[in-house]
């Protein structure tokens, strides 16, 4: 179905009716629609508001207090309607007034048909381009106004052509329109690293100054109102159709939030450092001041236990002489024995916890001493130390070929020792226990696996297994719950990873990686 093109509408403002009617006839023959013929300014404004014509043909000399030029200015201000002047007057004063009102064209009466046709078509085309350009500019302004960074565009004389909302906020302009202002009057750039050194925006065009500012993370923008904002500034050129530089665009990124986050981060780091120092002081106190009385408690508990054993032997001798005295003393001896066992067990448990805390502290504070490790020899020595316990539980151990790696030998011994110690401790009483140690190369370096066929790890405990002071839920096994926490710290200190797979009543596999490339860099 063909769609008929809407006719373009034209308003005629002419006080000579014969000329006006002739113009209507010509325009309609050319395919235009004449909305109305009026003869004065007031009627022209009312008709334009009502009919919204695409163009106005305006006689300069019309009836009323306002002439055609004054009316044309009002039409553009209120309705943005293009105007073509019609006049028989070509004096300089009239032409200058008409030029000031920016008409689309200026036709001298009497008007030829072809001249009229060309003028109207060109004026309508020009007006359409201007409207589209204005619409595009409005869209661009809207988009740029919503950008989170400040944008300022200037011409080659550094006069502001555009400044978006964010830029006005950074400049603290508070409603002032900077368009037309020289940018040097709006702000300057202060280099905090140098101190009092500041630069005007126009000076930043110098490549050396720009590089110094662009790569600097301690830059302040000081506005004309003396407000200071931490920013990052970027600069780019604009070009004309001949690729010549005709201006510059300043991009201002507000660094206030980043600075505040940096201050908060430093505060948190200082607080963390203070807490770490406090923890180290506590551990040092445990190591130095509490360790001695703890040793005394354990030592004298053992002496007390030995004395109670001797007492028990002597009480038995009284049984034949006085049963009553024997019963009383025997009761006292049993109670004292229970008390001494409780004290000794508590002391031993506390000693294990102290030792664990000290190991954890040492693993965190210790600087890595990287060296080439004969892994097979290291593992063999650990197995020898644990052989009595393994033999007692009739355990088998299989070690595949282990390649040399670079790591901290003492800390790596703790890793193997703690994991193997757990494998022995949590062995199964119902089946043959086997431990397998293997190694393979992976993307991150060397990947080790220590697998056992023990009782496995309960699902409820899996998420807590690397935590501090975490022991099995039933507390059936002696320990201080820091062994795997220490292992994890050591692996992370080597920039590696550790994880496990386990099924209750089937066994557990511990995996950990040692990234060789990082360690070689540490050696270098």
BELURSUL-V308513 format. One line per field, one symbol per residue. ss: DSSP state (a for helix, b for strand, c for the rest). phi: phi as a letter, one per 20 degrees, with the letter a starting at -180 (. if undefined). psi: psi as a letter, one per 40 degrees, with the letter a starting at -180 (. if undefined). A space follows every 50 residues. Layout:
# BELURSUL-V308513
ss=???
phi=???
psi=???
This chain:
# BELURSUL-V308513
ss=ccccccccbbbbbcccaaaaaaaaaaaaacccbbbbbbcbaaaaaaaaaa acccbbbbbcccbccccaaaaaaaaaaaaccbbbbbbccccaaaaaaaaa ccccbbbbccccaaaaaaaaaaaaaaaaaaaaaaaaaaaaaaaaaccccb bbbbbcccbbbbbcaaaaaacccccccccccbaaacbbbbbccccccbbb aaaaacaaaaaaaaccccbbbbbccccbbbbbbbbbbbbcccccbbbbbb bbbbcaaaaaaaaaaaaaaaaaaaaaaaaaaaaaaaaaaaaaaaaaaaaa aaaaaaaaaaaaaaaaaaccccaaaaaaaaaaaaaaaaaaaaaaaaaaaa aaaaaaaaaaaaaaaccccbbbbcaaaaaaaaaaaaaaaaaacccbbbbc ccccbbbbaaaaaaaaaaaaaaaaaccccccccbbbbbbbbbccbbbbbb bbccccccaaaaccccccccccccccccccccaaaaaaaaaaaccccbbb bbbcccbbbbbbbbcaaaaaaaac
phi=.fdfffffeceddbeefffffffgfffffenedefadccbffffffffff elfebcedffecfofdeffffffffffecldfcdecbddcffffffffff elffabdeffdfgffffffffffffffffffffffffffffffffeffdf ccdcefemefebbegfffffflflnfeegnffffeeacddeffeoefccf gfffgfffffffefeeecddedffemfdcfccdccbedcefemefcrbce dddfegfffffffffffffffffffffffffffffffeeeffffffffff fffffffffffffffffegfebffffffffffffffffffffffffffff fffgffffffffffefffdfbfdeggfffffffffeffffffeledcccf fdefcdaefffffffffffffffffdfeedbfdcdcdcbbecgepdddcd dcdefmdfgfdffdfeeelecggeledfrdmcgfffgfgffffemdccbb cbcgmcpbdddbdcffffffffff
psi=hhhhhhihhhhhhhehdddddddddddddeeihhdihieidddddddddd egidihhhhdgiiidhadddddddddddefhihhihiehfiddddddddd egidihhhiihidddddddddddddddddddddddddddddddddeieih hhhiaeefhhdihiddddddefdfehheheihdeediihhhdddbehiii ddeedhddddddddeheghhhhieeeihhhihhihiiiiaeeeiheaihh hhhheddddddddddddddddddddddddddddddddddddddddddddd dddddddddddddddddedddhdddddddddddddddddddddddddddd dddddddddddddddhhhghihhgdddddddddddeddddddefiihhhi hhiiihahdddddddddddddddddfiheeihhhhhhiiiiidebhhihh hifaeahideedeedeihfhiidefehiiefedddddddddddefaihii hihhedaihhhiihhdddddddd.
